[in-house]
């Protein structure tokens, strides 16, 4: 389906759940990887009782990208075509995933729905799959990430043991880090409870897709955002882009994760991250809060895009109102 025709499907497609013994394909649509990452990814996924198949071009490289666009597309399409593979797990983030969006076979993907997991630059793939194929995919730890007990329990609950509804509280470990790491300190800009379909991901990636056929459709959504290694002025600029495009105004609620390593540059005048976020969300008309348990952190939630959910801004809790898999 050409990119110009990629629209949100009228009916979402949920992938089959993963089970112990399920075969998952290890893929990399973004940054170049090495053997140590691959070994760690295989070990992590086998720890969930899954079997792992490496994509043929997993070790390919083109500069900092994991191979050419055609190599990365071939690996993704190949895993969807492989009837034995039940899910695709991205190894890491990086850059370059958005290059694939105009060329993905969305009809193929919709006809063979499978679990797709990853985060950071993989935000673009999630948004593309949601708009182009109507596929529920999962903003969660990359295969080579550090899997904490909190993250592992959440992954199992969302991908393998779904319930009609399920509520997730903030990670206690993140609460404890807030004592001496300011970026973990929670803040509620507007209290309240909001419901909508989960849409979002990495702020830089999401904002870069505005104006393309793959941009996030946020009206009535629970918009979730996270960021890493961006100076406060850049965070401010990207949020302002969302605001002026209407993406913020249309959301039913805003969930901000932990923005890691987003401190001001040394010896330069700058607002702090907290001041930037207060400026953007202090007068929010919808429930909004910072410090939800997701982002470039070990203790993170897995968030299924497209699924109906409820957020409580004060408690920073999230309730899935329907299973994300079948």
Rosetta blueprint (number, residue, H / E / L):
1 X L
2 X L
3 X H
4 X H
5 X H
6 X L
7 X L
8 X L
9 X L
10 X L
11 X L
12 X L
13 X E
14 X L
15 X L
16 X L
17 X L
18 X L
19 X L
20 X L
21 X L
22 X L
23 X E
24 X E
25 X E
26 X E
27 X E
28 X L
29 X L
30 X L
31 X E
32 X L
33 X L
34 X L
35 X H
36 X H
37 X H
38 X H
39 X H
40 X H
41 X H
42 X H
43 X H
44 X H
45 X H
46 X H
47 X L
48 X L
49 X L
50 X L
51 X E
52 X E
53 X E
54 X E
55 X L
56 X L
57 X L
58 X L
59 X L
60 X L
61 X L
62 X E
63 X L
64 X L
65 X E
66 X L
67 X L
68 X L
69 X H
70 X H
71 X H
72 X H
73 X H
74 X H
75 X H
76 X H
77 X H
78 X H
79 X H
80 X H
81 X H
82 X L
83 X L
84 X L
85 X E
86 X E
87 X E
88 X E
89 X E
90 X E
91 X L
92 X L
93 X L
94 X L
95 X L
96 X L
97 X H
98 X H
99 X H
100 X H
101 X H
102 X H
103 X H
104 X L
105 X L
106 X H
107 X H
108 X H
109 X H
110 X H
111 X H
112 X L
113 X L
114 X L
115 X E
116 X E
117 X E
118 X E
119 X L
120 X H
121 X H
122 X H
123 X H
124 X H
125 X H
126 X H
127 X H
128 X H
129 X H
130 X H
131 X H
132 X H
133 X H
134 X L
135 X E
136 X L
137 X L
138 X E
139 X E
140 X L
141 X L
142 X L
143 X L
144 X L
145 X L
146 X L
147 X L
148 X L
149 X H
150 X H
151 X H
152 X H
153 X H
154 X H
155 X H
156 X H
157 X H
158 X H
159 X H
160 X H
161 X L
162 X L
163 X L
164 X L
165 X L
166 X E
167 X E
168 X E
169 X L
170 X L
171 X L
172 X H
173 X H
174 X H
175 X H
176 X H
177 X H
178 X L
179 X L
180 X L
181 X L
182 X H
183 X H
184 X H
185 X L
186 X L
187 X E
188 X E
189 X E
190 X E
191 X L
192 X L
193 X E
194 X E
195 X E
196 X E
197 X E
198 X E
199 X E
200 X E
201 X E
202 X E
203 X H
204 X H
205 X H
206 X H
207 X H
208 X H
209 X L
210 X L
211 X L
212 X L
213 X L
214 X L
215 X L
216 X L
217 X L
218 X L
219 X L
220 X L
221 X L
222 X E
223 X E
224 X E
225 X E
226 X E
227 X L
228 X E
229 X L
230 X L
231 X L
232 X H
233 X H
234 X H
235 X H
236 X H
237 X H
238 X H
239 X H
240 X H
241 X H
242 X H
243 X H
244 X H
245 X H
246 X L
247 X L
248 X L
249 X L
250 X L
251 X L
252 X L
253 X E
254 X E
255 X E
256 X E
257 X E
258 X E
259 X L
260 X E
261 X L
262 X L
263 X L
264 X L
265 X L
266 X L
267 X L
268 X L
269 X L
270 X L
271 X L
272 X L
273 X H
274 X H
275 X H
276 X H
277 X H
278 X H
279 X H
280 X H
281 X H
282 X L
283 X L
284 X L
285 X L
286 X L
287 X E
288 X E
289 X E
290 X E
291 X E
292 X E
293 X E
294 X E
295 X E
296 X L
297 X L
298 X L
299 X L
300 X L
301 X L
302 X L
303 X E
304 X E
305 X L
306 X L
307 X L
308 X E
309 X E
310 X E
311 X E
312 X E
313 X L
314 X L
315 X L
316 X L
317 X E
318 X E
319 X E
320 X E
321 X L
322 X L
323 X L
324 X L
325 X L
326 X L
